[in-house]
Amino acid sequence: MSVFGRKKVSFMTEKQSAKVKTKKFITVFAVGAAVVLALSLAAILGKNDFNIRAAIGGDAETKADRQENAVKASVSDSDKIYFLWVASKDRSEMRFIWLVRVQMPEARFSICTVNPESILTIGGKGVTFEDIYAKSGEKELVAAMKAYSGLEIDKYIGASDENFKALVNYLGGVQINVPEQIEYKSEEFNTILVRGMQNMKGDTLFRYLRYLGVTEYEGPRSQSKIFGDFLKNLFSEKYVEKRSNIFSKISNSMITNISIVDFSSHDADVKALMESGIGSIDIVSVPSELAE
């Protein structure tokens, strides 16, 4: 636009021009910094599941807390008794018997080892669990355990010697701490183990469990502890993706009343338990203590 026919011309000194350039630079820098800050804040919130308190260093929820909360939210509230045993293929010799109480969602396991040669009175006659299983099979064995323990058995799993070993091998073994070096020999079996932590495969774990049962005064409790180590290994995150295969191996090779329908309906519970692990294991001496 012109004034009195002339164009309006604006003059700036060199100093004024420098000030304008500085203001433009500051403005551009401020906008850039704001964008970077916004992106950084979004990234930090994303890593903390958009938990502002955790992002600024408050009472941040730990990974363990999140796992525990996830388990409590997804695992069914249940309290069951499982009866497990290992015996020779021809049922003439029973090796191990365990009763396991599982309380969820606490993931609390309680284990009691029962002597297969415990005496029961049936029809006025004293018999052992081994006798009952050899002559009558699993149905009578489960009924006898119910009478002996005073507990309602929810589910059971029975394995032969070889199937138990095969399952342990399938899992890649179990980490067991041997407190003292062992050199044991008998007419039935031999066991030689070095002191310390070691990965036991099926046959070694089987012989170690037998050794504990025949040589220690506290043998049953020691067997319970080792079986607890086995269960900790089984219910661990590394087997989450193999849980269906593990169930198939158990159902196809062992004696059990756990059906595919049972497993499918509790698959989410098993998955959550494997992801979080067993919460605690209590060792008890007699079956009646499982009810406490």
MOVENUR-V329134 format. One line per field, one symbol per residue. phi: phi as a letter, one per 20 degrees, with the letter a starting at -180 (. if undefined). psi: psi as a letter, one per 40 degrees, with the letter a starting at -180 (. if undefined). burial: + if it has 24 or more other ideal C-beta (glycine too) atoms within 12 Angstrom, else -. A space follows every 50 residues. Layout:
phi: ???
psi: ???
burial: ???
//
This chain:
phi: .ddlndfedddcfgfffffffffffffffffffffffffffffffffdll effffenffffffffffffffffdefebbcdddcbcbfgemfcdecccdc ecdcefledcccedfgefeddcmmcecdgfffffecnffffffffgffem deeebbbccegfffffffffenncfceefbfccccbfeadbccefofbee egfffgffffgffdddfeggffffffffffffffecffdgfdffffffff fedcebdeeffgfffdfffffffffenffbcdddecgfffef
psi: iihfeiihhhhiiddddddddddddddddddddddddddddddddddfff hddddefaghhidddddddddddehihihihhhiihiideedhhdihihh hhhieefhhhhhhhheeihihhfehhiidddddddeadddddddddddde ihhdiihhiiddddddddddeeihhhhhdiihghhiddiihhiiiahihh iddddddddddddeeidfddddddddddddddddgideedeedddddddd ddeihiehidddddeeddddddddddihdihhhididdede.
burial: -------------------------------------------------- --------------------+---+----+++++++++--+-++++++++ +++++-+-++++++++-+-+------+++++++----+--++-++--++- +-+++++++++-++++++-++-++-+-+---+--------+-+------+ -+-+++++++++++-----+++++++++++++++++--+---+--++-++ +--+++-+----+--+--+++++++++++-++++--+--+--
//
